Amino acid sequence: MTHNYKKLKVWQLAMEIAVDVYQLSLLFPKDEQFGMVSQIKRCSLSIPSNIAEG
């Protein structure tokens, strides 16, 4: 039995949030790009990744 996580509404919403976070991260000062912004980006991608893992 295969499960397609991409069909899950929760995964789709998590991906939308991740895209929004990446776009908003462009507004942060350049000196934050390797600190807080990097952590925020990783966190936003961990949500859909964890959903996909099950």
C-alpha positions, 0 to 999 in steps of 0.5 A, spaced: 500 500 500 502 506 497 501 513 501 502 519 497 503 525 502 503 530 497 495 529 496 494 530 504 492 537 505 496 538 511 502 537 507 500 542 502 499 547 507 505 546 510 509 547 503 505 553 502 508 556 509 515 554 507 514 558 501 512 564 504 517 563 509 522 563 504 519 569 501 519 573 507 526 571 509 529 575 503 526 581 507 531 580 513 538 584 513 543 581 510 547 580 516 542 575 519 542 570 513 547 565 516 544 566 523 536 566 525 534 566 517 537 560 516 534 557 522 527 559 520 528 556 513 530 549 516 524 549 521 519 551 515 522 545 511 522 540 517 514 541 518 512 538 511 518 533 511 516 530 517 509 529 515 512 526 508 516 521 513 510 519 517 
